[in-house]
Amino acid sequence: MSLIEAEAREVLLRRRRSLSDHDGPPHGDPAARWSDYEAALEPISEVVRRELADIDAALTRIAEGRYGACQSCGGPMGLQRLRALPEARYCLACSGHYPSVE
C-alpha cells in the first residue's frame, strides 16, 4: 500500500467512524435497552448515507489496488484531488461530466 493510499485510508476510516457515531444502537442488539433507542439521534440522512457509501467504495478501491485511477477515463486522479477529496471517483476533467455525482 502506497503512502497516499495509507493516508487516504486513515482519513476515510476516521470520517466513517465520525458519521457512523450518529447511528444510535445497532438494530436487533439484544443488549440494547429501550432507553438507548429513545435517546438515539434521528435516523441518518440520505446525504450521510450517500457519503458513507462513497467512503466504503473508496476503501474497497484501496483494498483492491484500484485507488487513484479515474473510474471514467482510467487516468490518474492527481495527488491534490485525492488529498482534498479522498473518496473521489473521477479526475477533475471527468468530474465535470458527472455534476450530480461529485
C-alpha positions as CSV (number, residue, x, y, z in Angstrom):
1,M,0.0,0.0,0.0
2,S,1.4,3.4,-1.0
3,L,1.7,6.3,1.3
4,I,-1.2,8.2,-0.3
5,E,-3.4,5.1,0.0
6,A,-2.4,4.7,3.6
7,E,-3.2,8.4,4.3
8,A,-6.5,8.2,2.4
9,R,-7.5,5.0,4.2
10,E,-6.9,6.6,7.6
11,V,-8.8,9.8,6.7
12,L,-11.7,7.7,5.3
13,L,-11.9,5.4,8.3
14,R,-11.9,8.4,10.6
15,R,-14.7,10.1,8.7
16,R,-16.7,6.9,8.5
17,R,-16.4,6.4,12.3
18,S,-17.5,10.0,12.8
19,L,-20.5,9.7,10.6
20,S,-21.4,6.2,12.0
21,D,-21.4,7.5,15.5
22,H,-24.7,9.2,14.8
23,D,-26.5,5.9,14.0
24,G,-27.6,5.0,17.5
25,P,-27.7,1.5,18.8
26,P,-27.5,-1.4,16.3
27,H,-30.8,-2.9,15.3
28,G,-31.6,-6.2,16.8
29,D,-29.0,-5.9,19.5
30,P,-30.3,-7.9,22.5
31,A,-28.2,-5.9,24.9
32,A,-29.6,-2.6,23.9
33,R,-32.1,-1.1,26.3
34,W,-35.3,0.7,25.3
35,S,-33.8,3.9,26.8
36,D,-30.9,3.6,24.3
37,Y,-33.4,3.7,21.4
38,E,-35.3,6.6,23.0
39,A,-32.0,8.6,23.3
40,A,-30.8,7.7,19.8
41,L,-30.4,10.5,17.3
42,E,-32.6,10.9,14.3
43,P,-32.0,8.3,11.6
44,I,-29.1,9.2,9.3
45,S,-30.0,11.5,6.4
46,E,-29.7,10.4,2.7
47,V,-26.7,12.7,2.4
48,V,-24.9,11.0,5.2
49,R,-25.9,7.6,3.9
50,R,-24.5,8.5,0.4
51,E,-21.3,9.8,1.9
52,L,-20.8,6.5,3.9
53,A,-21.4,4.6,0.6
54,D,-18.8,6.8,-1.2
55,I,-16.3,6.2,1.7
56,D,-16.9,2.4,1.6
57,A,-16.4,2.4,-2.2
58,A,-13.1,4.3,-1.8
59,L,-11.9,1.8,0.9
60,T,-12.8,-1.0,-1.4
61,R,-10.8,0.6,-4.3
62,I,-7.8,0.9,-1.9
63,A,-8.1,-2.8,-0.8
64,E,-8.3,-3.9,-4.5
65,G,-5.4,-1.7,-5.6
66,R,-7.6,0.5,-7.9
67,Y,-7.4,3.6,-5.8
68,G,-6.3,6.8,-7.6
69,A,-7.5,5.9,-11.0
70,C,-10.4,7.8,-12.6
71,Q,-13.4,5.5,-13.0
72,S,-14.3,7.2,-16.3
73,C,-11.1,7.7,-18.2
74,G,-8.8,5.4,-16.2
75,G,-6.2,8.2,-15.8
76,P,-4.6,9.3,-12.6
77,M,-6.7,11.3,-10.2
78,G,-3.9,13.6,-9.0
79,L,-2.5,13.9,-5.6
80,Q,-4.1,17.2,-4.7
81,R,-7.5,15.9,-5.7
82,L,-7.1,12.7,-3.6
83,R,-5.9,14.7,-0.6
84,A,-8.8,17.1,-0.9
85,L,-11.5,14.5,-1.6
86,P,-10.2,11.0,-0.8
87,E,-13.5,9.4,-1.8
88,A,-13.4,11.0,-5.3
89,R,-14.2,8.6,-8.2
90,Y,-13.4,10.8,-11.1
91,C,-10.5,13.0,-12.1
92,L,-11.1,16.8,-12.3
93,A,-11.7,16.7,-16.0
94,C,-14.2,13.9,-15.9
95,S,-16.0,15.2,-12.8
96,G,-17.5,17.9,-15.0
97,H,-19.3,15.2,-16.9
98,Y,-20.9,13.9,-13.7
99,P,-22.1,17.0,-11.8
100,S,-24.6,15.2,-9.7
101,V,-22.0,12.6,-8.5
102,E,-19.4,14.9,-7.0
